[in-house]
Amino acid sequence: MGKFVIEGGHRLHGEITPQGAKNEALQILCAVLLTSEKVLVHNIPDIVDVNKLIALLKDFGVKIEKLGKGSYSFQADTIDLDYLQSDDFKKDGGGLRGSIMLVGPLLGRFGRGYIPKPGGDKIGRRRLDTHFQGFINLGAKFRYNREEHFYGVEAEQLKGTFMLLDEASVTGTANIVMAAVLAKGTTTIYNAACEPYLQQLCKMLNGMGAKISGIGSNLLEIEGVDELKGTEHRMLPDMIEIGSWIGLAAMTKSELTIKDVSWGDLGQIPNVFEKLGINIERRDDDIYIPAHTDGYRIHNYIDGSILTVSDAPWPGLTPDLLSIILVISTQARGEVLIHQKMFESRLFFVDKLIDMGAKIILCDPHRATVIGHDFKSNLKATTMVSPDIRAGVSLLIAALSAKGTSTIHNIEQIDRGYEDIDNRLRAIGAHIERFS
């Protein structure tokens, strides 16, 4: 395993540009399977999870050409469906959470899709019922091999229908939409996710000839078509990385400019950070964060009660940022309750922060109360292990603000979601070294 060695306590300065959105990439790349024509995709992040998916597509027989940094062409005109039943697919597909989104396009275009139980972050249960119930609603037959943890759906012809999703799952909605665009008749999806990345997928599919209306709402209507054509698509910047850099600037009292953030797609993110007392200035499509030399104060509710920050479906706050918010709260002035509703194991990394001197009360697997130091007591350097992508970056931010030299092991978890993070941080003044 690799490790980062970080000398904390240094202020950063300069500009940083967010990578392409990881969560959008995992949807968009699977959608190339829906057509035999060439699809061009730009602003693809160079991260482990995305590169694994690109390799998986290549193993399926997709012709892939790298056109430049972040730009690729894909052509799925000769797909090897036998690969779905191979041991290699069971191994490689099981190592990537995003592989679940291969099922929808494979089912829609070829009438069958299989997937091993997906891997990914160890942040609690992430059930697949919404995905497969949607496929069943479209007329697919479901089967599950309990011994091999292998899922499958098959259909001679998918048929449009009305469905009410049991949860507004982003990946579930994306998977069902990708299957429904080639179904016979009209599909209506109520309680659909409406995140910007799902909107991006729908816009791309419409550019390929799909007929999807209601984009941006929780009621999607999809009129099935016989086939899709090629297209060209550019991905949004990663809102989770944008939130990470805001938190980094505040914790290290640094002056940073985050470039080309696509403000209209950030939702509640700027508002939530402002509630924590962080000054955010909009400059065209950039975010400017001044140096918070006097710290930042958490706002209470108007009746004086303690602020609660919780995740919610879009346009609520994405759960992926709660780890970041928890860390920056450790040096705020005031108290906040962090409520992680979706994943029951995502807050378990707080013991590392407590070791560093943070005042955190873990109420239960979903809630933590943070009492800020107001920078009157610095976090202490320590040795840590990154448990997942977001917790790993949160611990990295804590280490960059701490007094002394910290070590973070298992940084492969961070590499799964953040592109070339050590070099990009060094470019703005961070003291960080990578060791294999």
Secondary structure as the mmCIF struct_conf table of DSSP 4:
data_model
#
loop_
_struct_conf.conf_type_id
_struct_conf.id
_struct_conf.beg_label_comp_id
_struct_conf.beg_label_asym_id
_struct_conf.beg_label_seq_id
_struct_conf.end_label_comp_id
_struct_conf.end_label_asym_id
_struct_conf.end_label_seq_id
STRN STRN1 LYS A 3 GLU A 7
STRN STRN2 HIS A 13 ILE A 16
HELX_LH_PP_P HELX_LH_PP_P1 PRO A 18 GLN A 19
STRN STRN3 GLY A 20 GLY A 20
HELX_LH_PP_P HELX_LH_PP_P2 ALA A 21 ALA A 21
HELX_RH_AL_P HELX_RH_AL_P1 LYS A 22 ALA A 31
HELX_RH_3T_P HELX_RH_3T_P1 VAL A 32 LEU A 34
BEND BEND1 SER A 36 GLU A 37
STRN STRN4 LYS A 38 HIS A 42
BEND BEND2 ASN A 43 ASN A 43
HELX_RH_AL_P HELX_RH_AL_P2 VAL A 48 PHE A 60
TURN_TY1_P TURN_TY1_P1 GLY A 61 GLY A 61
STRN STRN5 LYS A 63 GLY A 68
TURN_TY1_P TURN_TY1_P2 LYS A 69 GLY A 70
STRN STRN6 SER A 71 GLN A 75
BEND BEND3 ASP A 77 THR A 78
HELX_RH_3T_P HELX_RH_3T_P2 LEU A 81 GLN A 85
BEND BEND4 SER A 86 SER A 86
HELX_RH_AL_P HELX_RH_AL_P3 ASP A 87 GLY A 93
TURN_TY1_P TURN_TY1_P3 GLY A 94 GLY A 95
HELX_RH_3T_P HELX_RH_3T_P3 ARG A 97 LEU A 102
HELX_RH_AL_P HELX_RH_AL_P4 VAL A 103 PHE A 110
BEND BEND5 GLY A 111 GLY A 111
STRN STRN7 ARG A 112 PRO A 116
HELX_LH_PP_P HELX_LH_PP_P3 LYS A 117 PRO A 118
BEND BEND6 ILE A 123 GLY A 124
HELX_RH_AL_P HELX_RH_AL_P5 ASP A 129 ASN A 137
TURN_TY1_P TURN_TY1_P4 LEU A 138 GLY A 139
STRN STRN8 LYS A 141 ASN A 145
TURN_TY1_P TURN_TY1_P5 ARG A 146 HIS A 149
STRN STRN9 PHE A 150 GLU A 154
BEND BEND7 GLU A 156 GLN A 157
STRN STRN10 LYS A 159 LYS A 159
STRN STRN11 PHE A 162 LEU A 164
BEND BEND8 ASP A 166 GLU A 167
HELX_RH_AL_P HELX_RH_AL_P6 VAL A 170 ALA A 180
TURN_TY1_P TURN_TY1_P6 VAL A 181 LEU A 182
BEND BEND9 ALA A 183 ALA A 183
STRN STRN12 LYS A 184 LYS A 184
BEND BEND10 GLY A 185 GLY A 185
STRN STRN13 THR A 186 TYR A 190
BEND BEND11 ASN A 191 ASN A 191
HELX_RH_AL_P HELX_RH_AL_P7 PRO A 196 GLY A 207
TURN_TY1_P TURN_TY1_P7 MET A 208 GLY A 209
STRN STRN14 LYS A 211 SER A 213
TURN_TY1_P TURN_TY1_P8 ILE A 215 GLY A 216
BEND BEND12 SER A 217 ASN A 218
STRN STRN15 LEU A 219 GLU A 223
BEND BEND13 ASP A 226 ASP A 226
STRN STRN16 THR A 231 ARG A 234
HELX_LH_PP_P HELX_LH_PP_P4 MET A 235 LEU A 236
STRN STRN17 PRO A 237 PRO A 237
HELX_RH_AL_P HELX_RH_AL_P8 MET A 239 MET A 251
TURN_TY1_P TURN_TY1_P9 THR A 252 LYS A 253
STRN STRN18 GLU A 255 ILE A 258
HELX_RH_3T_P HELX_RH_3T_P4 TRP A 263 ASP A 265
TURN_TY1_P TURN_TY1_P10 GLY A 267 GLN A 268
HELX_RH_AL_P HELX_RH_AL_P9 ILE A 269 LYS A 275
TURN_TY1_P TURN_TY1_P11 LEU A 276 GLY A 277
STRN STRN19 GLU A 281 ARG A 283
TURN_TY1_P TURN_TY1_P12 ASP A 284 ASP A 285
STRN STRN20 ASP A 286 ILE A 289
TURN_TY1_P TURN_TY1_P13 THR A 293 ASP A 294
STRN STRN21 ARG A 297 ARG A 297
HELX_LH_PP_P HELX_LH_PP_P5 ILE A 298 TYR A 301
TURN_TY1_P TURN_TY1_P14 ILE A 302 ASP A 303
BEND BEND14 GLY A 304 GLY A 304
HELX_LH_PP_P HELX_LH_PP_P6 SER A 305 ILE A 306
STRN STRN22 LEU A 307 SER A 310
BEND BEND15 PRO A 313 PRO A 313
TURN_TY1_P TURN_TY1_P15 TRP A 314 PRO A 315
BEND BEND16 GLY A 316 GLY A 316
HELX_RH_3T_P HELX_RH_3T_P5 PRO A 319 LEU A 321
HELX_RH_AL_P HELX_RH_AL_P10 LEU A 322 SER A 329
TURN_TY1_P TURN_TY1_P16 THR A 330 GLN A 331
BEND BEND17 ALA A 332 ALA A 332
STRN STRN23 ARG A 333 ARG A 333
BEND BEND18 GLY A 334 GLY A 334
STRN STRN24 GLU A 335 HIS A 339
BEND BEND19 MET A 342 MET A 342
TURN_TY1_P TURN_TY1_P17 GLU A 344 PHE A 349
HELX_RH_AL_P HELX_RH_AL_P11 VAL A 350 ASP A 355
TURN_TY1_P TURN_TY1_P18 MET A 356 GLY A 357
STRN STRN25 LYS A 359 ASP A 364
TURN_TY1_P TURN_TY1_P19 PRO A 365 HIS A 366
STRN STRN26 ARG A 367 ILE A 371
TURN_TY1_P TURN_TY1_P20 ASP A 374 PHE A 375
BEND BEND20 LYS A 376 SER A 377
HELX_LH_PP_P HELX_LH_PP_P7 ASN A 378 LEU A 379
STRN STRN27 LYS A 380 LYS A 380
HELX_LH_PP_P HELX_LH_PP_P8 ALA A 381 ALA A 381
STRN STRN28 THR A 383 VAL A 385
BEND BEND21 ASP A 388 ASP A 388
HELX_RH_AL_P HELX_RH_AL_P12 ILE A 389 SER A 401
BEND BEND22 ALA A 402 ALA A 402
STRN STRN29 LYS A 403 LYS A 403
BEND BEND23 GLY A 404 GLY A 404
STRN STRN30 THR A 405 HIS A 409
TURN_TY1_P TURN_TY1_P21 ILE A 411 ILE A 411
HELX_RH_AL_P HELX_RH_AL_P13 GLU A 412 ASP A 415
TURN_TY1_P TURN_TY1_P22 ARG A 416 GLY A 417
BEND BEND24 TYR A 418 TYR A 418
TURN_TY1_P TURN_TY1_P23 GLU A 419 ASP A 420
HELX_RH_AL_P HELX_RH_AL_P14 ILE A 421 ARG A 426
TURN_TY1_P TURN_TY1_P24 ALA A 427 GLY A 429
STRN STRN31 HIS A 431 PHE A 435
#
